[in-house]
Amino acid sequence: MNALHLYVHIPFCAHKCHYCDFNSHARAPIPWRAYADALCRELAHWAGHPAYRGRTLASIFFGGGTPSLAEPWLIARVLAAIRAAFPCSHDCEITLEANPDSVSAERLAAWRTAGINRLSIGTQSLNDRELDWLERIHDRQQALDAFAHARAAGFANINLDLMYGLPEQTLDDWLDTLNEAIALEPEHLSCYQLTVEPGTRLARMHNRQPLPLPNEEASLTFLFATRKRLAEQGYRAYEVSNFARAGRHCRHNDAYWRYRDYLGIGAGAFGKFDRGDRGAIRYGNLRGPERYMRQLHETGHAIAQQEEIPPRLAAAEAVWLGLRRTDGIDCRAFAVRFGATPWRMFAETLAPFAARGLLDHDAERLRLSETGLALADDIAAAVIQAAR
């Protein structure tokens, strides 16, 4: 049976930034002990589930929210409970998302002792003006110090999250941040364009007074300049927005893009596992931390929704996610999983994009061309629509 991947959601933040649409909640005080109890109880529930029981974990990812805000004993306790519930591979990738303002030498040492071997630091920018606009509660120097402290603590696998396409940000502004980040020599960089997500405070601001965001042409200029600069410095674009040194891609996120099974625990977390008929089942937990903890205490699980994904739609989702990868989709593996290659299943939908030079395909691989990157979302939407 294929390896399993585990996501642990820590939903608490010191402050919720205006652009954030993740399940994050500012609380004071934060009920860390009750939340740790709930996570351990949920682990026990899923450890006995037929889809997950006995499977080996290849990656564990603490995301948020702000996992670095958690008391270090919580991370250690949850990791101990995970190891008691599931076998872990000898080289299991264990990531913790950290914000610069909640990184310290003491916390870094505690995380290392607990078993964290990869950090993802939410830097976002190395420009104080941009950080202020983004409502980040750290400044440029804190971000640089957090990275230095992480290196001193022995972390040899670090990602920096960066964001471009901010209001009035010039390409030179962005390249200044990118070049300064490159100079730190992280193993991985995630570079995302700012998106105005529905329901966020930023969306309400934008609706009241449109923000001076880059148009489509400018956005593509940012994207391709980013890819060019990182390639020059030895960072391979293994996904649309993610770049890594050799052997340092994020195995956890790559599992999502490969449509692998994953287990999600915590408030608002999602999980997905294959059915026996080539379809899949996806579930989502209650989003509110208090409701999540209460239901865990009462029933042993916190599932708020469950969706049965029929085989053809599951295949379409696998195409949507797989096309984000630079290597694209392994057609033979796809055929084993879904009974036919992606081209055979969705030829009518994919052929017009291939005719425009947006897709490359042969017997081995289906992938976006370099020009196809700009229309990745349109291609994905067309495939999903064809499967419904």
Helices and strands as residue ranges (DSSP letters): E 4-10, E 12-13, E 25-26, H 32-47, E 57-64, G 67-69, H 72-85, E 88-98, G 100-102, H 105-114, E 118-124, H 128-133, H 140-152, E 158-164, H 171-183, E 188-193, H 201-208, H 216-232, E 236-239, E 242-244, H 251-257, E 262-265, E 270-274, E 280-285, H 289-299, E 303-309, H 311-322, E 329-330, H 331-338, H 342-355, E 359-361, E 365-368, G 371-375, H 376-387
